Amino acid sequence: MFGISGGEFVILLLLALLIFGPDQLPKAAQQIGRVLRQLRTMANSASNDIKEGLGPEYKDFDVQDLNPKRFIQKHFWEEEEETTKKPVSRLNGKRPPFDDEAT
């Protein structure tokens, strides 16, 4: 969940309780939820505007494809054959090594 562990979540919850207090915490959580919904709506509408602006030749365009990691995975490590629709690796069936510390 959001890249944090259970212990970190508990610490954040305790800090929020100390900062806002037990009476203001539900109101703060409601406001945060509202802001996150608005941001998600704005991001989705921006994504749809980009897709509409690019035209019909880019109907399969996904904004996530602009992520450099996903772009490399999609275009260099696996490609689909047009006849069988089976992924073909360019490295003789092996996935490339992945180093968490390097990214």
Biopython code that builds the backbone (N, CA, C, O; Angstrom):
import numpy as np
from Bio.PDB.StructureBuilder import StructureBuilder

atoms = [
    (1, "MET", "N", (0.835, -1.182, 0.000)),
    (1, "MET", "CA", (0.000, 0.000, 0.000)),
    (1, "MET", "C", (0.878, 1.241, 0.000)),
    (1, "MET", "O", (1.510, 1.532, 1.015)),
    (2, "PHE", "N", (0.939, 1.962, -1.065)),
    (2, "PHE", "CA", (1.664, 3.213, -1.225)),
    (2, "PHE", "C", (3.157, 3.076, -0.969)),
    (2, "PHE", "O", (3.831, 4.093, -0.803)),
    (3, "GLY", "N", (3.696, 1.884, -0.929)),
    (3, "GLY", "CA", (5.120, 1.703, -0.741)),
    (3, "GLY", "C", (5.588, 1.868, 0.697)),
    (3, "GLY", "O", (6.778, 2.089, 0.921)),
    (4, "ILE", "N", (4.695, 1.768, 1.681)),
    (4, "ILE", "CA", (5.113, 1.858, 3.076)),
    (4, "ILE", "C", (4.738, 0.558, 3.771)),
    (4, "ILE", "O", (3.784, -0.118, 3.388)),
    (5, "SER", "N", (5.497, 0.227, 4.785)),
    (5, "SER", "CA", (5.250, -1.015, 5.511)),
    (5, "SER", "C", (4.210, -0.781, 6.606)),
    (5, "SER", "O", (3.773, 0.346, 6.836)),
    (6, "GLY", "N", (3.832, -1.847, 7.263)),
    (6, "GLY", "CA", (2.830, -1.761, 8.322)),
    (6, "GLY", "C", (3.283, -0.907, 9.499)),
    (6, "GLY", "O", (2.499, -0.135, 10.052)),
    (7, "GLY", "N", (4.550, -1.046, 9.881)),
    (7, "GLY", "CA", (5.072, -0.256, 10.989)),
    (7, "GLY", "C", (5.099, 1.229, 10.686)),
    (7, "GLY", "O", (4.782, 2.055, 11.542)),
    (8, "GLU", "N", (5.481, 1.564, 9.459)),
    (8, "GLU", "CA", (5.496, 2.974, 9.056)),
    (8, "GLU", "C", (4.082, 3.539, 9.031)),
    (8, "GLU", "O", (3.863, 4.691, 9.405)),
    (9, "PHE", "N", (3.122, 2.727, 8.590)),
    (9, "PHE", "CA", (1.730, 3.176, 8.563)),
    (9, "PHE", "C", (1.223, 3.468, 9.971)),
    (9, "PHE", "O", (0.531, 4.463, 10.189)),
    (10, "VAL", "N", (1.564, 2.609, 10.922)),
    (10, "VAL", "CA", (1.138, 2.815, 12.309)),
    (10, "VAL", "C", (1.754, 4.092, 12.870)),
    (10, "VAL", "O", (1.080, 4.851, 13.567)),
    (11, "ILE", "N", (3.022, 4.333, 12.571)),
    (11, "ILE", "CA", (3.690, 5.556, 13.044)),
    (11, "ILE", "C", (3.017, 6.788, 12.448)),
    (11, "ILE", "O", (2.779, 7.767, 13.156)),
    (12, "LEU", "N", (2.705, 6.748, 11.140)),
    (12, "LEU", "CA", (2.026, 7.872, 10.506)),
    (12, "LEU", "C", (0.639, 8.092, 11.110)),
    (12, "LEU", "O", (0.215, 9.234, 11.291)),
    (13, "LEU", "N", (-0.055, 7.021, 11.417)),
    (13, "LEU", "CA", (-1.377, 7.132, 12.032)),
    (13, "LEU", "C", (-1.276, 7.758, 13.424)),
    (13, "LEU", "O", (-2.095, 8.604, 13.780)),
    (14, "LEU", "N", (-0.288, 7.352, 14.204)),
    (14, "LEU", "CA", (-0.098, 7.936, 15.532)),
    (14, "LEU", "C", (0.280, 9.412, 15.448)),
    (14, "LEU", "O", (-0.194, 10.219, 16.248)),
    (15, "LEU", "N", (1.137, 9.774, 14.476)),
    (15, "LEU", "CA", (1.494, 11.181, 14.292)),
    (15, "LEU", "C", (0.270, 12.012, 13.902)),
    (15, "LEU", "O", (0.082, 13.121, 14.402)),
    (16, "ALA", "N", (-0.553, 11.475, 13.014)),
    (16, "ALA", "CA", (-1.767, 12.191, 12.619)),
    (16, "ALA", "C", (-2.692, 12.367, 13.812)),
    (16, "ALA", "O", (-3.321, 13.415, 13.960)),
    (17, "LEU", "N", (-2.780, 11.359, 14.658)),
    (17, "LEU", "CA", (-3.624, 11.445, 15.851)),
    (17, "LEU", "C", (-3.105, 12.511, 16.809)),
    (17, "LEU", "O", (-3.892, 13.244, 17.407)),
    (18, "LEU", "N", (-1.771, 12.600, 16.957)),
    (18, "LEU", "CA", (-1.189, 13.610, 17.839)),
    (18, "LEU", "C", (-1.316, 15.016, 17.253)),
    (18, "LEU", "O", (-1.554, 15.970, 17.992)),
    (19, "ILE", "N", (-1.164, 15.153, 15.958)),
    (19, "ILE", "CA", (-1.211, 16.477, 15.331)),
    (19, "ILE", "C", (-2.637, 17.012, 15.280)),
    (19, "ILE", "O", (-2.884, 18.151, 15.676)),
    (20, "PHE", "N", (-3.577, 16.204, 14.797)),
    (20, "PHE", "CA", (-4.943, 16.678, 14.606)),
    (20, "PHE", "C", (-5.835, 16.453, 15.819)),
    (20, "PHE", "O", (-6.817, 17.171, 16.006)),
    (21, "GLY", "N", (-5.509, 15.476, 16.635)),
    (21, "GLY", "CA", (-6.349, 15.160, 17.782)),
    (21, "GLY", "C", (-7.479, 14.243, 17.371)),
    (21, "GLY", "O", (-7.820, 14.165, 16.191)),
    (22, "PRO", "N", (-8.067, 13.545, 18.337)),
    (22, "PRO", "CA", (-9.107, 12.563, 18.007)),
    (22, "PRO", "C", (-10.387, 13.197, 17.455)),
    (22, "PRO", "O", (-11.123, 12.541, 16.718)),
    (23, "ASP", "N", (-10.663, 14.455, 17.795)),
    (23, "ASP", "CA", (-11.891, 15.073, 17.307)),
    (23, "ASP", "C", (-11.741, 15.625, 15.884)),
    (23, "ASP", "O", (-12.723, 15.657, 15.142)),
    (24, "GLN", "N", (-10.556, 16.054, 15.489)),
    (24, "GLN", "CA", (-10.341, 16.629, 14.163)),
    (24, "GLN", "C", (-9.830, 15.616, 13.138)),
    (24, "GLN", "O", (-9.826, 15.910, 11.942)),
    (25, "LEU", "N", (-9.404, 14.446, 13.571)),
    (25, "LEU", "CA", (-8.840, 13.449, 12.658)),
    (25, "LEU", "C", (-9.835, 12.981, 11.600)),
    (25, "LEU", "O", (-9.445, 12.876, 10.437)),
    (26, "PRO", "N", (-11.102, 12.691, 11.928)),
    (26, "PRO", "CA", (-12.038, 12.285, 10.862)),
    (26, "PRO", "C", (-12.261, 13.372, 9.814)),
    (26, "PRO", "O", (-12.380, 13.071, 8.626)),
    (27, "LYS", "N", (-12.320, 14.641, 10.245)),
    (27, "LYS", "CA", (-12.492, 15.739, 9.288)),
    (27, "LYS", "C", (-11.269, 15.864, 8.375)),
    (27, "LYS", "O", (-11.406, 16.085, 7.172)),
    (28, "ALA", "N", (-10.084, 15.722, 8.952)),
    (28, "ALA", "CA", (-8.868, 15.804, 8.152)),
    (28, "ALA", "C", (-8.791, 14.652, 7.152)),
    (28, "ALA", "O", (-8.397, 14.851, 6.003)),
    (29, "ALA", "N", (-9.165, 13.454, 7.586)),
    (29, "ALA", "CA", (-9.151, 12.298, 6.686)),
    (29, "ALA", "C", (-10.166, 12.491, 5.562)),
    (29, "ALA", "O", (-9.903, 12.107, 4.422)),
    (30, "GLN", "N", (-11.303, 13.072, 5.864)),
    (30, "GLN", "CA", (-12.323, 13.329, 4.843)),
    (30, "GLN", "C", (-11.807, 14.348, 3.822)),
    (30, "GLN", "O", (-12.017, 14.175, 2.622)),
    (31, "GLN", "N", (-11.144, 15.391, 4.278)),
    (31, "GLN", "CA", (-10.601, 16.398, 3.370)),
    (31, "GLN", "C", (-9.494, 15.807, 2.494)),
    (31, "GLN", "O", (-9.413, 16.103, 1.302)),
    (32, "ILE", "N", (-8.654, 14.982, 3.085)),
    (32, "ILE", "CA", (-7.579, 14.349, 2.317)),
    (32, "ILE", "C", (-8.172, 13.426, 1.251)),
    (32, "ILE", "O", (-7.702, 13.408, 0.113)),
    (33, "GLY", "N", (-9.191, 12.671, 1.614)),
    (33, "GLY", "CA", (-9.861, 11.802, 0.651)),
    (33, "GLY", "C", (-10.478, 12.583, -0.495)),
    (33, "GLY", "O", (-10.404, 12.164, -1.650)),
    (34, "ARG", "N", (-11.092, 13.724, -0.175)),
    (34, "ARG", "CA", (-11.697, 14.572, -1.197)),
    (34, "ARG", "C", (-10.639, 15.118, -2.150)),
    (34, "ARG", "O", (-10.844, 15.139, -3.364)),
    (35, "VAL", "N", (-9.517, 15.555, -1.605)),
    (35, "VAL", "CA", (-8.428, 16.083, -2.444)),
    (35, "VAL", "C", (-7.863, 14.989, -3.349)),
    (35, "VAL", "O", (-7.596, 15.235, -4.525)),
    (36, "LEU", "N", (-7.683, 13.792, -2.811)),
    (36, "LEU", "CA", (-7.164, 12.692, -3.629)),
    (36, "LEU", "C", (-8.132, 12.323, -4.756)),
    (36, "LEU", "O", (-7.699, 12.023, -5.869)),
    (37, "ARG", "N", (-9.440, 12.344, -4.476)),
    (37, "ARG", "CA", (-10.432, 12.083, -5.533)),
    (37, "ARG", "C", (-10.368, 13.150, -6.618)),
    (37, "ARG", "O", (-10.441, 12.835, -7.806)),
    (38, "GLN", "N", (-10.233, 14.410, -6.217)),
    (38, "GLN", "CA", (-10.145, 15.497, -7.193)),
    (38, "GLN", "C", (-8.880, 15.367, -8.047)),
    (38, "GLN", "O", (-8.922, 15.579, -9.259)),
    (39, "LEU", "N", (-7.765, 15.019, -7.417)),
    (39, "LEU", "CA", (-6.523, 14.837, -8.172)),
    (39, "LEU", "C", (-6.640, 13.681, -9.156)),
    (39, "LEU", "O", (-6.168, 13.782, -10.288)),
    (40, "ARG", "N", (-7.268, 12.580, -8.732)),
    (40, "ARG", "CA", (-7.456, 11.437, -9.615)),
    (40, "ARG", "C", (-8.345, 11.810, -10.802)),
    (40, "ARG", "O", (-8.066, 11.423, -11.937)),
    (41, "THR", "N", (-9.411, 12.560, -10.537)),
    (41, "THR", "CA", (-10.303, 13.010, -11.603)),
    (41, "THR", "C", (-9.571, 13.922, -12.578)),
    (41, "THR", "O", (-9.737, 13.796, -13.791)),
    (42, "MET", "N", (-8.763, 14.837, -12.058)),
    (42, "MET", "CA", (-8.002, 15.739, -12.925)),
    (42, "MET", "C", (-7.002, 14.965, -13.774)),
    (42, "MET", "O", (-6.833, 15.268, -14.956)),
    (43, "ALA", "N", (-6.341, 13.977, -13.196)),
    (43, "ALA", "CA", (-5.368, 13.186, -13.946)),
    (43, "ALA", "C", (-6.051, 12.366, -15.036)),
    (43, "ALA", "O", (-5.537, 12.269, -16.151)),
    (44, "ASN", "N", (-7.200, 11.778, -14.726)),
    (44, "ASN", "CA", (-7.935, 11.013, -15.731)),
    (44, "ASN", "C", (-8.428, 11.904, -16.866)),
    (44, "ASN", "O", (-8.369, 11.512, -18.031)),
    (45, "SER", "N", (-8.913, 13.098, -16.535)),
    (45, "SER", "CA", (-9.390, 13.989, -17.592)),
    (45, "SER", "C", (-8.228, 14.486, -18.449)),
    (45, "SER", "O", (-8.378, 14.641, -19.661)),
    (46, "ALA", "N", (-7.070, 14.737, -17.835)),
    (46, "ALA", "CA", (-5.901, 15.145, -18.619)),
    (46, "ALA", "C", (-5.454, 14.022, -19.544)),
    (46, "ALA", "O", (-5.087, 14.269, -20.693)),
    (47, "SER", "N", (-5.485, 12.799, -19.052)),
    (47, "SER", "CA", (-5.120, 11.651, -19.877)),
    (47, "SER", "C", (-6.081, 11.502, -21.055)),
    (47, "SER", "O", (-5.651, 11.245, -22.179)),
    (48, "ASN", "N", (-7.381, 11.663, -20.799)),
    (48, "ASN", "CA", (-8.367, 11.578, -21.879)),
    (48, "ASN", "C", (-8.185, 12.704, -22.885)),
    (48, "ASN", "O", (-8.334, 12.483, -24.087)),
    (49, "ASP", "N", (-7.864, 13.913, -22.416)),
    (49, "ASP", "CA", (-7.621, 15.033, -23.322)),
    (49, "ASP", "C", (-6.417, 14.762, -24.219)),
    (49, "ASP", "O", (-6.439, 15.084, -25.407)),
    (50, "ILE", "N", (-5.382, 14.176, -23.658)),
    (50, "ILE", "CA", (-4.195, 13.846, -24.453)),
    (50, "ILE", "C", (-4.547, 12.815, -25.516)),
    (50, "ILE", "O", (-4.141, 12.947, -26.670)),
    (51, "LYS", "N", (-5.300, 11.788, -25.132)),
    (51, "LYS", "CA", (-5.694, 10.753, -26.097)),
    (51, "LYS", "C", (-6.557, 11.330, -27.209)),
    (51, "LYS", "O", (-6.378, 10.978, -28.375)),
    (52, "GLU", "N", (-7.494, 12.215, -26.863)),
    (52, "GLU", "CA", (-8.345, 12.829, -27.873)),
    (52, "GLU", "C", (-7.543, 13.745, -28.781)),
    (52, "GLU", "O", (-7.802, 13.807, -29.983)),
    (53, "GLY", "N", (-6.581, 14.450, -28.225)),
    (53, "GLY", "CA", (-5.775, 15.374, -29.013)),
    (53, "GLY", "C", (-4.832, 14.678, -29.975)),
    (53, "GLY", "O", (-4.489, 15.243, -31.013)),
    (54, "LEU", "N", (-4.409, 13.470, -29.658)),
    (54, "LEU", "CA", (-3.483, 12.753, -30.533)),
    (54, "LEU", "C", (-4.161, 12.199, -31.770)),
    (54, "LEU", "O", (-3.503, 12.006, -32.792)),
    (55, "GLY", "N", (-5.435, 11.942, -31.708)),
    (55, "GLY", "CA", (-6.164, 11.449, -32.875)),
    (55, "GLY", "C", (-6.335, 9.949, -32.858)),
    (55, "GLY", "O", (-5.870, 9.270, -31.942)),
    (56, "PRO", "N", (-7.016, 9.424, -33.893)),
    (56, "PRO", "CA", (-7.363, 7.996, -33.919)),
    (56, "PRO", "C", (-6.172, 7.066, -34.133)),
    (56, "PRO", "O", (-6.247, 5.890, -33.778)),
    (57, "GLU", "N", (-5.087, 7.560, -34.700)),
    (57, "GLU", "CA", (-3.948, 6.666, -34.909)),
    (57, "GLU", "C", (-3.241, 6.289, -33.609)),
    (57, "GLU", "O", (-2.444, 5.351, -33.585)),
    (58, "TYR", "N", (-3.529, 7.014, -32.531)),
    (58, "TYR", "CA", (-2.937, 6.699, -31.228)),
    (58, "TYR", "C", (-4.001, 6.234, -30.244)),
    (58, "TYR", "O", (-3.909, 6.528, -29.052)),
    (59, "LYS", "N", (-5.017, 5.506, -30.726)),
    (59, "LYS", "CA", (-6.108, 5.080, -29.844)),
    (59, "LYS", "C", (-5.648, 4.091, -28.778)),
    (59, "LYS", "O", (-6.272, 3.998, -27.720)),
    (60, "ASP", "N", (-4.566, 3.350, -29.034)),
    (60, "ASP", "CA", (-4.057, 2.385, -28.061)),
    (60, "ASP", "C", (-2.985, 2.984, -27.157)),
    (60, "ASP", "O", (-2.342, 2.261, -26.397)),
    (61, "PHE", "N", (-2.788, 4.285, -27.232)),
    (61, "PHE", "CA", (-1.770, 4.957, -26.429)),
    (61, "PHE", "C", (-2.141, 4.910, -24.954)),
    (61, "PHE", "O", (-3.284, 5.175, -24.584)),
    (62, "ASP", "N", (-1.173, 4.573, -24.120)),
    (62, "ASP", "CA", (-1.362, 4.561, -22.679)),
    (62, "ASP", "C", (-0.318, 5.486, -22.073)),
    (62, "ASP", "O", (0.867, 5.379, -22.389)),
    (63, "VAL", "N", (-0.748, 6.390, -21.210)),
    (63, "VAL", "CA", (0.167, 7.363, -20.613)),
    (63, "VAL", "C", (1.255, 6.652, -19.819)),
    (63, "VAL", "O", (2.372, 7.160, -19.721)),
    (64, "GLN", "N", (0.954, 5.485, -19.249)),
    (64, "GLN", "CA", (1.942, 4.727, -18.486)),
    (64, "GLN", "C", (3.102, 4.263, -19.372)),
    (64, "GLN", "O", (4.184, 3.966, -18.866)),
    (65, "ASP", "N", (2.886, 4.200, -20.687)),
    (65, "ASP", "CA", (3.960, 3.806, -21.588)),
    (65, "ASP", "C", (5.088, 4.837, -21.619)),
    (65, "ASP", "O", (6.183, 4.533, -22.093)),
    (66, "LEU", "N", (4.841, 6.048, -21.123)),
    (66, "LEU", "CA", (5.874, 7.079, -21.091)),
    (66, "LEU", "C", (6.862, 6.871, -19.948)),
    (66, "LEU", "O", (7.918, 7.503, -19.919)),
    (67, "ASN", "N", (6.528, 5.993, -19.010)),
    (67, "ASN", "CA", (7.453, 5.655, -17.942)),
    (67, "ASN", "C", (8.656, 4.959, -18.575)),
    (67, "ASN", "O", (8.474, 3.958, -19.268)),
    (68, "PRO", "N", (9.883, 5.453, -18.362)),
    (68, "PRO", "CA", (11.051, 4.880, -19.040)),
    (68, "PRO", "C", (11.235, 3.386, -18.780)),
    (68, "PRO", "O", (11.626, 2.652, -19.688)),
    (69, "LYS", "N", (10.968, 2.930, -17.584)),
    (69, "LYS", "CA", (11.131, 1.514, -17.267)),
    (69, "LYS", "C", (10.156, 0.667, -18.085)),
    (69, "LYS", "O", (10.540, -0.350, -18.662)),
    (70, "ARG", "N", (8.903, 1.089, -18.131)),
    (70, "ARG", "CA", (7.896, 0.351, -18.890)),
    (70, "ARG", "C", (8.152, 0.448, -20.391)),
    (70, "ARG", "O", (7.928, -0.520, -21.118)),
    (71, "PHE", "N", (8.619, 1.602, -20.863)),
    (71, "PHE", "CA", (8.931, 1.779, -22.279)),
    (71, "PHE", "C", (9.997, 0.786, -22.723)),
    (71, "PHE", "O", (9.863, 0.153, -23.770)),
    (72, "ILE", "N", (11.051, 0.650, -21.929)),
    (72, "ILE", "CA", (12.136, -0.277, -22.278)),
    (72, "ILE", "C", (11.635, -1.710, -22.243)),
    (72, "ILE", "O", (11.945, -2.496, -23.139)),
    (73, "GLN", "N", (10.862, -2.061, -21.220)),
    (73, "GLN", "CA", (10.332, -3.422, -21.145)),
    (73, "GLN", "C", (9.445, -3.730, -22.342)),
    (73, "GLN", "O", (9.510, -4.824, -22.902)),
    (74, "LYS", "N", (8.625, -2.776, -22.730)),
    (74, "LYS", "CA", (7.676, -3.012, -23.808)),
    (74, "LYS", "C", (8.374, -3.103, -25.164)),
    (74, "LYS", "O", (8.022, -3.958, -25.978)),
    (75, "HIS", "N", (9.342, -2.249, -25.418)),
    (75, "HIS", "CA", (9.915, -2.144, -26.753)),
    (75, "HIS", "C", (11.203, -2.935, -26.960)),
    (75, "HIS", "O", (11.574, -3.204, -28.103)),
    (76, "PHE", "N", (11.890, -3.312, -25.895)),
    (76, "PHE", "CA", (13.162, -3.995, -26.082)),
    (76, "PHE", "C", (13.190, -5.426, -25.572)),
    (76, "PHE", "O", (13.855, -6.273, -26.169)),
    (77, "TRP", "N", (12.483, -5.720, -24.483)),
    (77, "TRP", "CA", (12.621, -7.043, -23.901)),
    (77, "TRP", "C", (11.598, -8.033, -24.421)),
    (77, "TRP", "O", (11.906, -9.218, -24.542)),
    (78, "GLU", "N", (10.411, -7.592, -24.727)),
    (78, "GLU", "CA", (9.410, -8.503, -25.242)),
    (78, "GLU", "C", (8.690, -7.837, -26.397)),
    (78, "GLU", "O", (8.341, -6.658, -26.327)),
    (79, "GLU", "N", (8.471, -8.587, -27.449)),
    (79, "GLU", "CA", (7.650, -8.093, -28.543)),
    (79, "GLU", "C", (6.741, -9.219, -28.994)),
    (79, "GLU", "O", (7.102, -10.393, -28.914)),
    (80, "GLU", "N", (5.588, -8.864, -29.455)),
    (80, "GLU", "CA", (4.627, -9.873, -29.863)),
    (80, "GLU", "C", (4.798, -10.168, -31.350)),
    (80, "GLU", "O", (4.991, -9.268, -32.166)),
    (81, "GLU", "N", (4.720, -11.455, -31.674)),
    (81, "GLU", "CA", (4.694, -11.825, -33.073)),
    (81, "GLU", "C", (3.299, -11.549, -33.597)),
    (81, "GLU", "O", (2.316, -11.764, -32.888)),
    (82, "GLU", "N", (3.200, -11.083, -34.809)),
    (82, "GLU", "CA", (1.905, -10.706, -35.342)),
    (82, "GLU", "C", (1.033, -11.914, -35.640)),
    (82, "GLU", "O", (-0.192, -11.793, -35.660)),
    (83, "THR", "N", (1.630, -13.071, -35.872)),
    (83, "THR", "CA", (0.825, -14.230, -36.257)),
    (83, "THR", "C", (0.350, -15.033, -35.057)),
    (83, "THR", "O", (-0.791, -15.496, -35.047)),
    (84, "THR", "N", (1.188, -15.210, -34.051)),
    (84, "THR", "CA", (0.824, -16.083, -32.935)),
    (84, "THR", "C", (0.401, -15.324, -31.685)),
    (84, "THR", "O", (-0.207, -15.922, -30.798)),
    (85, "LYS", "N", (0.700, -14.031, -31.579)),
    (85, "LYS", "CA", (0.411, -13.220, -30.396)),
    (85, "LYS", "C", (1.033, -13.820, -29.138)),
    (85, "LYS", "O", (0.487, -13.684, -28.043)),
    (86, "LYS", "N", (2.161, -14.475, -29.298)),
    (86, "LYS", "CA", (2.880, -15.050, -28.179)),
    (86, "LYS", "C", (4.126, -14.199, -27.940)),
    (86, "LYS", "O", (4.839, -13.895, -28.896)),
    (87, "PRO", "N", (4.417, -13.799, -26.684)),
    (87, "PRO", "CA", (5.581, -12.951, -26.450)),
    (87, "PRO", "C", (6.887, -13.670, -26.815)),
    (87, "PRO", "O", (7.097, -14.835, -26.476)),
    (88, "VAL", "N", (7.735, -12.950, -27.501)),
    (88, "VAL", "CA", (9.023, -13.491, -27.909)),
    (88, "VAL", "C", (10.095, -12.634, -27.266)),
    (88, "VAL", "O", (10.110, -11.416, -27.450)),
    (89, "SER", "N", (10.973, -13.242, -26.530)),
    (89, "SER", "CA", (12.042, -12.510, -25.879)),
    (89, "SER", "C", (13.231, -12.407, -26.810)),
    (89, "SER", "O", (13.524, -13.337, -27.563)),
    (90, "ARG", "N", (13.905, -11.294, -26.759)),
    (90, "ARG", "CA", (15.093, -11.102, -27.585)),
    (90, "ARG", "C", (16.349, -11.656, -26.923)),
    (90, "ARG", "O", (17.443, -11.558, -27.477)),
    (91, "LEU", "N", (16.191, -12.235, -25.747)),
    (91, "LEU", "CA", (17.346, -12.762, -25.021)),
    (91, "LEU", "C", (17.251, -14.279, -24.883)),
    (91, "LEU", "O", (17.604, -14.813, -23.832)),
    (92, "ASN", "N", (16.791, -14.979, -25.894)),
    (92, "ASN", "CA", (16.685, -16.436, -25.921)),
    (92, "ASN", "C", (15.847, -16.982, -24.766)),
    (92, "ASN", "O", (16.214, -17.980, -24.145)),
    (93, "GLY", "N", (14.736, -16.337, -24.482)),
    (93, "GLY", "CA", (13.822, -16.825, -23.465)),
    (93, "GLY", "C", (14.186, -16.442, -22.049)),
    (93, "GLY", "O", (13.463, -16.811, -21.125)),
    (94, "LYS", "N", (15.270, -15.720, -21.833)),
    (94, "LYS", "CA", (15.687, -15.326, -20.487)),
    (94, "LYS", "C", (15.294, -13.877, -20.245)),
    (94, "LYS", "O", (15.383, -13.043, -21.146)),
    (95, "ARG", "N", (14.859, -13.581, -19.023)),
    (95, "ARG", "CA", (14.595, -12.186, -18.654)),
    (95, "ARG", "C", (15.918, -11.526, -18.309)),
    (95, "ARG", "O", (16.813, -12.183, -17.777)),
    (96, "PRO", "N", (16.057, -10.271, -18.594)),
    (96, "PRO", "CA", (17.295, -9.583, -18.269)),
    (96, "PRO", "C", (17.459, -9.459, -16.758)),
    (96, "PRO", "O", (16.462, -9.437, -16.037)),
    (97, "PRO", "N", (18.672, -9.379, -16.273)),
    (97, "PRO", "CA", (18.865, -9.219, -14.826)),
    (97, "PRO", "C", (18.315, -7.872, -14.374)),
    (97, "PRO", "O", (18.393, -6.882, -15.101)),
    (98, "PHE", "N", (17.762, -7.847, -13.174)),
    (98, "PHE", "CA", (17.179, -6.642, -12.630)),
    (98, "PHE", "C", (17.831, -6.335, -11.300)),
    (98, "PHE", "O", (17.906, -7.193, -10.421)),
    (99, "ASP", "N", (18.302, -5.107, -11.154)),
    (99, "ASP", "CA", (18.965, -4.691, -9.948)),
    (99, "ASP", "C", (18.124, -3.590, -9.289)),
    (99, "ASP", "O", (18.003, -2.494, -9.837)),
    (100, "ASP", "N", (17.539, -3.879, -8.109)),
    (100, "ASP", "CA", (16.698, -2.910, -7.418)),
    (100, "ASP", "C", (17.471, -1.660, -7.001)),
    (100, "ASP", "O", (16.909, -0.565, -6.964)),
    (101, "GLU", "N", (18.750, -1.820, -6.688)),
    (101, "GLU", "CA", (19.534, -0.695, -6.210)),
    (101, "GLU", "C", (19.933, 0.247, -7.345)),
    (101, "GLU", "O", (20.265, 1.405, -7.091)),
    (102, "ALA", "N", (19.908, -0.223, -8.576)),
    (102, "ALA", "CA", (20.358, 0.588, -9.690)),
    (102, "ALA", "C", (19.261, 1.511, -10.218)),
    (102, "ALA", "O", (19.544, 2.456, -10.954)),
    (103, "THR", "N", (18.016, 1.240, -9.846)),
    (103, "THR", "CA", (16.933, 2.068, -10.391)),
    (103, "THR", "C", (16.420, 3.045, -9.388)),
    (103, "THR", "O", (15.508, 3.816, -9.687)),
]
sb = StructureBuilder()
sb.init_structure("model")
sb.init_model(0)
sb.init_chain("A")
sb.init_seg("    ")
for serial, (resi, resn, name, xyz) in enumerate(atoms, 1):
    if name == "N":
        sb.init_residue(resn, " ", resi, " ")
    sb.init_atom(name, np.array(xyz, "f"), 0.0, 1.0, " ", f" {name:<3s}", serial, name[0])
structure = sb.get_structure()
